[in-house]
Amino acid sequence: MNILIQIFYTTNDNSVLRKGNFPLKNKKPEEVAYDFWKWIKREHPYPCKLEKVISNGEDLTQLVKNLEKAAHE
């Protein structure tokens, strides 16, 4: 099963939307979104600030931020 993930973020004073369809592969939607977010951050030379994460119409922002916070502890 595939899910649509939309990530809204700011970088270098610009608002950006990145989206894509991803397979779940036995993962939760927030885990797939977090992996996508990590990929986005690696591709930018400037710091990125996560604003909103939407997956199939559901807001996953706080879940993704929690995963990011847990990874840095």
C-alpha positions in Angstrom: 0.0 0.0 0.0 1.3 3.5 -0.9 0.7 6.7 1.0 0.9 10.3 -0.2 3.1 12.5 2.1 3.3 16.3 1.9 6.0 18.0 3.9 5.8 21.8 4.4 9.0 23.4 5.7 11.1 26.6 5.6 14.7 27.0 4.6 16.7 30.1 4.0 13.5 32.2 4.5 11.6 30.3 1.8 8.5 28.2 2.3 8.7 24.9 0.5 6.3 21.9 -0.1 7.7 18.5 -1.1 5.5 15.6 -1.7 5.6 12.0 -2.9 4.0 8.6 -2.9 5.8 6.0 -0.8 5.2 2.3 0.1 4.5 1.6 3.7 6.6 -1.6 3.8 5.4 -2.6 7.3 6.1 0.9 8.7 3.8 3.4 10.2 3.0 6.5 8.1 4.8 8.7 10.5 8.0 6.6 10.2 7.9 6.8 6.4 7.3 10.6 6.7 10.2 10.9 9.1 12.5 9.1 6.6 11.4 11.5 3.8 12.0 14.4 6.1 15.6 13.2 6.9 16.2 12.8 3.1 15.0 16.4 2.5 17.3 17.8 5.2 20.3 16.0 3.8 19.8 17.5 0.4 19.8 21.1 1.6 22.9 23.1 2.5 20.9 25.3 4.8 19.0 24.4 8.0 15.4 23.3 7.4 12.5 23.9 9.9 9.6 21.5 9.7 6.2 23.2 9.6 3.6 20.6 8.7 3.4 16.9 7.6 0.2 15.6 5.9 -0.3 12.0 5.0 -3.5 11.0 3.1 -5.3 14.0 4.6 -4.1 13.3 8.2 -1.8 15.7 10.1 1.3 13.8 11.3 3.4 16.9 12.2 3.6 16.2 15.9 4.3 12.5 15.4 7.2 13.2 13.1 8.6 15.9 15.4 8.4 13.4 18.3 10.4 10.8 16.2 13.0 13.5 15.4 13.3 14.5 19.0 13.7 10.9 20.1 16.4 10.3 17.5 18.5 13.2 19.0 18.3 12.1 22.6 
